C-alpha cells in the first residue's frame, strides 16, 4: 500500500486569509514549508539542489535566476500551484507520496529527497507522470512539471509530479512507475493507459522509460504496461527505437539548447517505424517555456492531451471520445 505516514495537514489560515488564498506572492518560502499542510515534505516544493533562501517570497523565487534555463515564469502560477496543493491537503486529501520505504531511505538517505506530488483528477481515470528538467543539476518542478500536472488534473486526469535525484533520475522514474502501478487502487487511478511527460532533461527521462525495452530493464519487470504516450518538450534526445511509445513533441524555434530540427528528425524516424507522432515548433520561443501561458505556445497542453487520448489502448479509459489530429 502507499506510504501513508504523511498526515493530510491542518488548516493554518489566519485572520483576513481565506482558505482559497492561503498564500500570496508575498508569502515566503519559510511560511510555505512550515505550514502543517505540507508536513515534512514542503521543502520538496522548491529546488533542493539550488541555494534558495527561505526568506525569498513566492514572487522572488519565480525567476530565471533560480530556475536556470527557464523562461516565462509567472509568480501568479506559483501561487496558484501552492494554494491548489494546500487546499487539497486541508480538504483531507494526501498530496505527497514517498516512493521509497523507510528501510530503503535508511540504506540510502538521498532517497529522502524524492517523491510524488499528486494533482488529483477523477477517481479511476488514467494518470500522467510529469518530469521537470534542470539539466540533471536540479529539479525545476515549479515551472516544468507542477503547472503541467495542474492543467492535466483540471481536465480530469490524475497527474503525479516527480521529484527525483538529479544524479539518479532514471532509477527514480522507474520506481515511480512501479509504485503507482502497484498501488493504483489505493491511489484511485487506472493502472494502464498512462502517459509520461517531460521537459528538457525530464523529457529524456520520459522518452527512456516510455521505451518498452528500457522500462523492463530499469524496473526488472514485464507486468507493467508501456506508456500509451510520451509528451516531450525541448530536448536534444535523439535515440529512436521500435520499442518507443507514441510521441508528442513541442519546442521553440529559437531554442539554443535543444534544436527543433533534432527533435523533428527523431520523430520522422519514429514515424517511419509506424509509431504515432505529432510535432509542433513555436516561432520565436526559446528554451523552458513550460505550459506556455501568454506565449504563442499557449494551449499546447490541450493538444498533447488529445494525442494521449488518441493513443489510449482501451476505449473506456478516455472519458471523452478521442480527437484525431491530422
N, C-alpha and C positions, 0 to 999 in steps of 0.2 A: 504494500500500500504506500501511497505518497507519504513523505515525511510531514507530519502534521504538528511538530513541536512548535512551529511558529504561530503565535497567537494572532487572531484576526485584528487585534488592536482595539483601542478605545477612542472615544470621541474627545478630542482635546481642543474643541473650538473654544474661543474666548469671546468676551463681550464684543459686540459690533462685528463679529465674523460669522457668516453663515456657513452651514455645513457644505454648501455647494462651492464656496470660495474660501476654503481654509487658508490657502496660501496665495500670495500675490507676487508680483515681480520684485517687490522689496523684501520678501522673505529671504532669510539667509539659509545657506546650506546647513548650518548647525541646527536651525529650527526644524528643518525638514527631517534631518537624520535623527534628531532626538524625539520626534513625535512618536508616541506609543503606537500609532497605527503602523509605523514602519519598523517596529520591534528592533531586532538586532541586525537587520539587513538593509536599513536605509542608506548606508554608505555606498551600497552597490548601485544605487540610482545614478551615481556620478562616477567618473573615471577613477578607478583606484590606482591606476598606473600613471597618473598625471599629478603634479603638485598643485592641488586645488585647496585654497584656503577656505576653511569653514565659515569665515566671516563674509565671503562673497555672497551676493544676492543672486536670486534666480535670473535677474536681468544681467548681472555681471558675467555669470558663467555661460550665458547664451552667446558665445563669442568664438570666432575662429582662433583666438589666441589660446583658448582652452581646447576646443575641438579642432585640432590641427588637420588641415586638408579638407575642411568642410566650409560650406558657404550657405548663405540664405538661412541662417539660424535665427529663429523668431522667439523672443522671450515669451510671448503670449502662448506659444505652443508648449514651451517648457512648463509654464504654469498650468496649462490645461492638462498635461500628462500627469503632473504631480497630483493635482486635485482629483483626477479620474481614479488614480490608484488609491488615493486617500479615501475617497467616497466609497469605493468598493470594499475597502478594509473595514471602515466603520459600519458598513451595512452587514458585516459578518462574513464576508467572502475572503477566502485565503487568496492572497495576491502574489505570494512568493513561495517557490518550492526549491528545496535543496535536492540536487540530483544524487549527490554522494551521501552515503551513510556516515554516521558518526565515526565508525571504525575506519572507513576509507579516509576521512578527513584527518583523523588522528595519525594515520600512517603517512599521509601527505598533506600537511597543513595548507598548501597552496590551493587545495580543492575547496577550502572555505570561501574563497573569493569567486565562487561560481554559483549559478542558479538560474531559475526561470521566473520571470515576471509574467503573470497571466493577465491578459486583457480579455475578459470573458465575452463570448458571443452567446449564441443559443445552445442550450444543452443538447448534446448528441450530434452537433454539426462538426464537420471536419476542422482540423487545426492547421495553423501555419507556425513555423519557427522562423523568427526574424533574427538575422545575424548582422550586427553592426560592423563596420570597418574600423580602421585606425592603424593601418599599416602593420598589424601584428605587434604594435607598440603599446596600444591601449584600446579600450572598447568604447567607441563613440555612440553609445546607445541613445542618448537624448536627441541626437539628430538622425541616426541611421538605423534604428530598429524600434524604439518606442513610438515614434509618430506613425510608422507603418503598422505596428500592432494595433494602435488606436483606430486607424481607419479600417483595418481588416475586421476588427471586432464590431465596429459600427455597422458593418454590412452583415452581421450575424454569425460570422465565423469566429473561432477561438484562436487567439494569437499568443504565442509564447515568445517573449524577447529573451534571448540567451545572453547571459553574462558569462564569458568564457575567459580562460587564461590565454593571453596573447602568445605565450610560448608553447602552448599545447592545445591549439584550437580545435583540431580535428577529433582528438580524443573526447573533448568536452561536447562537441556537437553529436558525436556518435552516442555518448552517454545520454544526452538529452532525448534523442530519438528513441532509445531503448526505454528510458524512464517513462516517457509519455505513452509509448506503445503498451508497456506492461501495466500501466495504471490508468488506462483510458477510461474505464468505467467510473473509477473514483473521481477522476478529473472532469468527467462529464463531456468527453469529446469522442468523436468517431476515430477509431484507430487507424483507418486507412483513408485513402484519398487526400492525404496531407500534402502540403507544399513547403518548400524551403526557399526563403528569401534572404538576400544579402546584398550589401553594397561594398564595393572596393574589396578589402581583404575578406569581408564577410561573404561576398559573392563567390570568392574562391571556395570558401567552406561549403556553401550551398551546392556549388557545382560538383565538388568532390563527393559529398555524402549523397547527392542526388544520383550519382552513378551507382548502378546496382552492384557492380563488382567491388567497388570501394566500400559501399555500405556493408556488404557481407564481410569484407576483410577487416574493417575497423570495428564492427560490432561482434564479429565472430559468430554471427547467427544468420540463418537462412529463413527464419519465420517472420521477419519484419518486412513488410512490403516496401517497394520502392516508392519514392515521392511521385505524385501524379504530375507535378510541375515544379520547375526551378525558376525563380524570378531573380534576375541578376541586374545590378547597376554598376556601371563604371569600374570595370576591372580588366586587366590585360590577360586573364586566364585564357589559354589557347589550346588546351588538350581537348580532343574530340574522340568519342568512342561510341560504338554501337550500344553500349550499356548506359549511355547518358539518358536523362529524363527529358521530356518536352521542356523547352527552354524559352523564356521570355527575356528580352534584353532591352534596357534603355540606357542612354548615355548622351552627354552633351558634345556638340561638335567642336567646342574649344577646350576639351579636357586634355590637359597637358600631362596627365598621369596615365590615363587609360585611353588609348586611341579607339575611336569608334570603328575605324577600319579593321582593327584587330578583332573586335567583338563581332562585327558583321561577317568577317571571314570565317570565324568559328561556327557561327550559325549556318552559314552556307554549307559548311562541311557536314554539320549535323543533319540539315535538311536533305542533303544528298544521300544520307543513310536512311531516310524515311522517318526521321524524328521530327515531330511538330515543333515549329519555331515561330517566333514573332520578334521583330526588331524595330526599335524606334531611336532615332537620333534627333536631338533637340538643338536647333540652331542657336549658337551664341552662348550656350551654357557650358560652364566649366565643371570641375570635379566636385562631388559631395553635395549635391543639391537636395538630397533627401526626398521627401514626398513632393517637393517642387512647388509648394504653396506660393502663389504670386509670381510664378515664372511661366515660361512657355511650356514647361512640362507638367503644369498643374492638371491633375486628373489622371495621370498615368497609372496610379494605383487601381483605378476602376478598370482600365484596360487590362492590367495584369490579373485582376480578379476574374474577368471574363475568360482570359486564357486558361487560368486554373480550372474554372468551371467546365470549360470545353473539354479539358483533358482528364476530368474525373472519370474513374472507371466504372462507377456504379451510379445509375441514374437517380436513385432515391437520395443520394447524398448531396445533390446540388442545391436543393431547396427552391431554386428557380430554374427555368429552362436554360440550357446552355446558349450562349451567344456566340455565333460563328463569325470569326474575323477573316476578312479576305487577306 
